[in-house]
């Protein structure tokens, strides 16, 4: 007869245990919450067993789901461990370093590459619409109502 597996030693991570306790209190507020939100229930167990290291051990494909579930719940403002947990999960979603390429405006305004938006009056809009309607070619449709690629002027 084999002996039962030895229990895991307690994790010396007080912050992780506080996160687990706060998450547990949140899930305890609604009966069946652990069944409806199984990812959060698993995170609660992981935090109790492994501390904050459990956050890093979440598979990539589940991080967004867990973050979404936690952020959809009404987090009490006085539960700092829950907010820390949500922040840690959110940090996992962001790449470590994002390098943004900022376009150079060294040449100044380039009318070929810049969109200018301005307000026009209703009458100017109608005039432009009428002009477009009379100058734009209409597609020729075949028997099935599909454009055949040629166009006929109005």
ROKOL-605217 format. One record per residue (C-alpha): residue in three letters; x, y, z; residue number from 1. Coordinates in Angstrom, 2 decimals. Layout:
BEGIN
{pt 'ALA'; {X; Y; Z}; NUM} ...
This chain:
BEGIN
{pt 'UNK'; {0.00; 0.00; 0.00}; 1} {pt 'UNK'; {1.44; 3.37; -1.00}; 2} {pt 'UNK'; {1.44; 6.42; 1.21}; 3} {pt 'UNK'; {-0.63; 9.45; 0.17}; 4} {pt 'UNK'; {1.36; 12.26; -1.44}; 5} {pt 'UNK'; {2.94; 14.67; 0.98}; 6} {pt 'UNK'; {1.09; 17.97; 1.31}; 7} {pt 'UNK'; {2.66; 20.95; -0.38}; 8} {pt 'UNK'; {4.55; 23.18; 1.97}; 9} {pt 'UNK'; {2.90; 26.50; 2.75}; 10} {pt 'UNK'; {3.98; 29.28; 0.44}; 11} {pt 'UNK'; {5.88; 32.07; 2.13}; 12} {pt 'UNK'; {4.22; 34.78; 0.05}; 13} {pt 'UNK'; {1.97; 36.90; 2.24}; 14} {pt 'UNK'; {0.96; 39.15; -0.66}; 15} {pt 'UNK'; {-0.19; 36.15; -2.72}; 16} {pt 'UNK'; {-2.15; 34.79; 0.21}; 17} {pt 'UNK'; {-3.81; 38.18; 0.72}; 18} {pt 'UNK'; {-4.74; 38.20; -2.98}; 19} {pt 'UNK'; {-6.19; 34.70; -2.66}; 20} {pt 'UNK'; {-8.15; 35.64; 0.47}; 21} {pt 'UNK'; {-9.54; 38.80; -1.14}; 22} {pt 'UNK'; {-10.48; 36.89; -4.30}; 23} {pt 'UNK'; {-12.11; 34.22; -2.13}; 24} {pt 'UNK'; {-14.20; 36.85; -0.30}; 25} {pt 'UNK'; {-15.27; 38.29; -3.63}; 26} {pt 'UNK'; {-16.29; 34.88; -4.99}; 27} {pt 'UNK'; {-18.09; 34.07; -1.73}; 28} {pt 'UNK'; {-20.47; 36.99; -2.29}; 29} {pt 'UNK'; {-22.51; 35.11; -4.90}; 30} {pt 'UNK'; {-23.53; 31.49; -4.59}; 31} {pt 'UNK'; {-22.15; 29.45; -7.47}; 32} {pt 'UNK'; {-19.59; 32.08; -8.47}; 33} {pt 'UNK'; {-16.78; 29.52; -8.53}; 34} {pt 'UNK'; {-18.77; 27.32; -10.91}; 35} {pt 'UNK'; {-19.65; 30.25; -13.17}; 36} {pt 'UNK'; {-16.13; 31.71; -13.06}; 37} {pt 'UNK'; {-13.94; 28.58; -12.97}; 38} {pt 'UNK'; {-10.84; 30.45; -14.13}; 39} {pt 'UNK'; {-11.02; 32.77; -11.13}; 40} {pt 'UNK'; {-11.63; 29.82; -8.83}; 41} {pt 'UNK'; {-8.51; 28.14; -10.23}; 42} {pt 'UNK'; {-6.54; 31.36; -9.75}; 43} {pt 'UNK'; {-7.72; 31.52; -6.14}; 44} {pt 'UNK'; {-6.44; 27.98; -5.53}; 45} {pt 'UNK'; {-3.18; 28.73; -7.33}; 46} {pt 'UNK'; {-2.57; 31.86; -5.26}; 47} {pt 'UNK'; {-3.18; 29.90; -2.05}; 48} {pt 'UNK'; {-0.75; 27.16; -3.10}; 49} {pt 'UNK'; {1.95; 29.08; -4.96}; 50} {pt 'UNK'; {1.50; 32.74; -4.06}; 51} {pt 'UNK'; {2.06; 35.38; -6.73}; 52} {pt 'UNK'; {4.09; 32.87; -8.75}; 53} {pt 'UNK'; {0.73; 31.41; -9.81}; 54} {pt 'UNK'; {0.10; 34.55; -11.87}; 55} {pt 'UNK'; {3.21; 33.89; -13.93}; 56} {pt 'UNK'; {2.25; 30.23; -14.37}; 57} {pt 'UNK'; {-1.10; 31.02; -16.02}; 58} {pt 'UNK'; {-0.97; 29.81; -19.63}; 59} {pt 'UNK'; {-0.88; 32.72; -22.10}; 60} {pt 'UNK'; {-4.18; 31.76; -23.69}; 61} {pt 'UNK'; {-6.04; 32.07; -20.34}; 62} {pt 'UNK'; {-4.59; 35.38; -19.08}; 63} {pt 'UNK'; {-7.01; 37.54; -21.07}; 64} {pt 'UNK'; {-10.03; 35.48; -19.98}; 65} {pt 'UNK'; {-9.07; 35.65; -16.30}; 66} {pt 'UNK'; {-8.33; 39.38; -16.52}; 67} {pt 'UNK'; {-11.66; 39.97; -18.24}; 68} {pt 'UNK'; {-13.56; 37.98; -15.63}; 69} {pt 'UNK'; {-11.91; 39.77; -12.72}; 70} {pt 'UNK'; {-12.29; 43.23; -14.23}; 71} {pt 'UNK'; {-16.00; 42.61; -14.88}; 72} {pt 'UNK'; {-16.67; 42.11; -11.18}; 73} {pt 'UNK'; {-17.36; 45.00; -8.81}; 74} {pt 'UNK'; {-14.04; 45.25; -6.98}; 75} {pt 'UNK'; {-14.43; 46.92; -3.60}; 76} {pt 'UNK'; {-12.24; 50.04; -3.47}; 77} {pt 'UNK'; {-10.86; 49.04; -0.05}; 78} {pt 'UNK'; {-9.60; 45.62; -1.28}; 79} {pt 'UNK'; {-6.08; 46.62; -2.35}; 80} {pt 'UNK'; {-5.01; 42.97; -2.91}; 81} {pt 'UNK'; {-7.70; 42.58; -5.59}; 82} {pt 'UNK'; {-6.56; 45.73; -7.36}; 83} {pt 'UNK'; {-2.94; 44.53; -7.16}; 84} {pt 'UNK'; {-4.04; 41.19; -8.61}; 85} {pt 'UNK'; {-5.86; 42.86; -11.47}; 86} {pt 'UNK'; {-2.80; 45.03; -12.15}; 87} {pt 'UNK'; {-0.51; 41.98; -12.16}; 88} {pt 'UNK'; {-2.83; 40.21; -14.61}; 89} {pt 'UNK'; {-3.05; 43.30; -16.81}; 90} {pt 'UNK'; {0.74; 43.54; -16.83}; 91} {pt 'UNK'; {0.87; 40.00; -18.19}; 92} {pt 'UNK'; {-1.28; 41.11; -21.12}; 93} {pt 'UNK'; {1.09; 43.88; -22.16}; 94} {pt 'UNK'; {4.30; 43.06; -23.98}; 95} {pt 'UNK'; {7.40; 43.87; -21.94}; 96} {pt 'UNK'; {8.56; 46.61; -24.26}; 97} {pt 'UNK'; {6.69; 48.26; -27.06}; 98} {pt 'UNK'; {8.65; 50.45; -29.40}; 99} {pt 'UNK'; {6.42; 52.94; -31.09}; 100} {pt 'UNK'; {7.53; 54.44; -34.36}; 101} {pt 'UNK'; {6.61; 58.09; -34.37}; 102} {pt 'UNK'; {6.39; 59.60; -37.82}; 103} {pt 'UNK'; {8.77; 62.46; -38.39}; 104} {pt 'UNK'; {7.30; 65.85; -39.13}; 105} {pt 'UNK'; {10.72; 67.23; -40.07}; 106} {pt 'UNK'; {9.45; 68.25; -43.50}; 107} {pt 'UNK'; {6.42; 69.91; -41.96}; 108} {pt 'UNK'; {2.97; 69.72; -43.54}; 109} {pt 'UNK'; {2.78; 67.38; -46.53}; 110} {pt 'UNK'; {-0.56; 67.80; -48.35}; 111} {pt 'UNK'; {-0.04; 64.47; -50.18}; 112} {pt 'UNK'; {0.23; 62.52; -46.89}; 113} {pt 'UNK'; {-2.01; 64.55; -44.62}; 114} {pt 'UNK'; {-5.78; 64.38; -44.34}; 115} {pt 'UNK'; {-7.41; 67.71; -43.65}; 116} {pt 'UNK'; {-10.84; 67.63; -42.10}; 117} {pt 'UNK'; {-13.02; 70.71; -42.02}; 118} {pt 'UNK'; {-16.66; 71.46; -41.44}; 119} {pt 'UNK'; {-18.82; 72.49; -44.37}; 120} {pt 'UNK'; {-22.34; 73.78; -44.60}; 121} {pt 'UNK'; {-25.31; 71.64; -45.53}; 122} {pt 'UNK'; {-25.59; 73.33; -48.92}; 123} {pt 'UNK'; {-21.89; 72.69; -49.68}; 124} {pt 'UNK'; {-22.42; 69.01; -48.78}; 125} {pt 'UNK'; {-25.46; 68.73; -51.08}; 126} {pt 'UNK'; {-23.57; 70.42; -53.92}; 127} {pt 'UNK'; {-20.64; 68.02; -53.52}; 128} {pt 'UNK'; {-23.02; 65.04; -53.37}; 129} {pt 'UNK'; {-24.80; 66.12; -56.56}; 130} {pt 'UNK'; {-21.48; 66.64; -58.33}; 131} {pt 'UNK'; {-20.27; 63.19; -57.25}; 132} {pt 'UNK'; {-23.55; 61.61; -58.38}; 133} {pt 'UNK'; {-23.27; 63.07; -61.86}; 134} {pt 'UNK'; {-19.57; 62.36; -62.41}; 135} {pt 'UNK'; {-19.13; 58.91; -60.86}; 136} {pt 'UNK'; {-19.60; 55.98; -63.28}; 137} {pt 'UNK'; {-22.19; 53.36; -62.42}; 138} {pt 'UNK'; {-21.28; 49.68; -62.66}; 139} {pt 'UNK'; {-22.94; 47.55; -65.29}; 140} {pt 'UNK'; {-24.66; 44.61; -63.62}; 141} {pt 'UNK'; {-25.09; 41.19; -65.15}; 142} {pt 'UNK'; {-28.25; 39.06; -64.85}; 143} {pt 'UNK'; {-27.26; 37.97; -61.32}; 144} {pt 'UNK'; {-26.83; 41.56; -60.17}; 145} {pt 'UNK'; {-23.02; 41.28; -60.06}; 146} {pt 'UNK'; {-20.80; 44.05; -61.42}; 147} {pt 'UNK'; {-19.00; 42.91; -64.55}; 148} {pt 'UNK'; {-16.06; 45.29; -64.09}; 149} {pt 'UNK'; {-16.97; 47.81; -66.79}; 150} {pt 'UNK'; {-18.68; 51.07; -66.03}; 151} {pt 'UNK'; {-21.06; 53.28; -67.91}; 152} {pt 'UNK'; {-21.26; 57.03; -67.47}; 153} {pt 'UNK'; {-24.56; 58.51; -66.43}; 154} 
